[in-house]
């Protein structure tokens, strides 16, 4: 397909950059090499040689002078430099967090790599684990990534929509529910403060700090949390899974009504990564909350009256009324208001009572770039007991992979290599260890298109060449790249 376009444009007199390269790191190559008892580097280079020969036999009009392979140190040394630039700019950081763990690949997956609760490559059900990981602050650019969608010329509409939905900007309120018998509050993010009078319960993620605290003395809750962490993590799986909860025994006070208590459940459908990891449930106007309320015999009180409905007769049976068209009722000072006005007034009252604040939330999470496998670009970081996290000096790039590795035991060969990880600290000269995680392979594939402009330049990009050739006019790829490669590339 690309060759047809390239030849057609050349025939019209255009100067055409039609390159070929190899996205050559990653788990598939490592796993195939292990299965075949061949080194991943040898396996990869052999495959590249075969495919290059086949493409040349076909006579495709690639400019082979621009060929790159992401596993070559001459390529990945530039992204190691980029990472150090991100770190210096405060856009790369390391923290302990709940991650998607692929039990077959023995590695972490980004949210975007979990498809229907399964690893996008292995197809294995993904689990939750708590690990120290490196992240890039893509969320700092959520608004920029969202706003720029309208200026992307000739991008398919469904790709724009998928990215817009993935970034998921939501305007709403944070509600501070006072905990009964405690001095702290449960913080909840909601896009529907207008339905607070229909609240029947609050629910927290199984990984919420409150759940962890209570579970220490509650074996039943501890078992429930463990079960939740072994199920799929994608929103699609959580939406279709049976809604299950565990009563923590905690109660919170309603922000508007003195004396009104709501039970707090740990629930399998609440994501720690979205909002605050806690929700309030309004069963009459959210189907998920309604399913949960019916299962645990919680009250269902409608507070949004559909147009033309009779307030004396309107009730919710098995289907929640989720439309935002209607009038508020059963809600004291909100009665008679249309939904948009009720949202505003409810938020204003929360602020007035110091029981909440207006806010904006995003579905987009920071990009987890750590992978616990060998065949990837080493993260150029040194861990020193005295100095902490120390960047590898630029003059020492690239940090290359050792070739004498063993795959005899599960996990990351770099972590149990006898010599590679041991080094000296560039700052104090003391004993230190290299970071053994490698980059997510989308780190490589998010900038290759710009490297093709000047593939032999000593820096990642030659300014004049990049200005001449970019942006890319024709991109050929599947829709599966919509919220992976194409989102990361824009970042």
C-alpha angles and dihedrals in degrees: 000000000000091000091054091053093044094051092045093052092046089052088055091055100259124141102239129200105202108167137172128210142156127250087207111163125079150083099292091060092044094048093046090049091050091049091049094042091237128127111261091235093053092044092050097045091046091053092047090052092051094047093045089054092049093049091049090049088055089056096231112174099241121150097236091185086076097050115140134178119202092219092062114102089225087065104038097043086075094055090048086057089048090053091052088050090051089049093049090049092052092248097114123060143158125230142153110257145152108272140184107257121199106209092199098047092038088222145100123266127205116238088255090058094057108091116187090338094307136101109269091230106027100036088220119142107262122235133202120247135171110234140152106254141175116241138186116220098239087150089070086069098042094116093044092050090048097045094046093058090083091057097052104113118219094356110146111260094232091056090053091048093048091051092046091052092045092053085047106189111199127184114209145108141284111230120202108211111194112231114236112244093004136087097230135078137230109234116213130183116213137171089200110058085150089075098053092112087061093057116133102169146348122238131198132197115262085242095051113123089241091056091049090050095050093042091063089075099025115071092185092058091044090055091047091052091050090051092050091051091056095055128084117288106207121106090238091059093043091050094052098038120096108272106244133174144175122219106236092196089238121124132199131202121243109249095225105034121057112226096016108130126195124197118238117225131185102229133193094222098058114097118214088206096061124073108323099329089256135087140182113232121230102180098187093060106031121057094210091051090046093053089049093048093050091050094051098034096245124159120271110206119175115218102167114070115206117230112280092009121135110243090209093055106028112114137158118236118166099334123064119223100238101165118115092217113098148065127284118243137162085040111104109220093018095057115127096017123124114242098259092049091045091053090054095045093046091051091048091051091049090054091046091053091044085238097119150344140228114260147157124237132191131210089212114100127200113275112260106214102174119108124181097219138098106233100073142080111292114243104240098232133119123204114215124185090217104034100030118212110011125183116232106251112258091237089063094057134150101055099201131202120256112245097207097078132144126217094189094113129047121262133030116348090204090063093057099034108129098226116002099081095049114090143133126272112255089214106047103011092235129131113292142160132235122239105262097198117097129211124275103255090240085073087069097041094049096072108023093101089066093045090059088068091066107006096168099042116126089232125052093257136020104219097216094047093047091049090050099048107029143120100054110246100196125029121180117197144112127278088250086082093062099099097019120045096011094049094044091047091055090049 
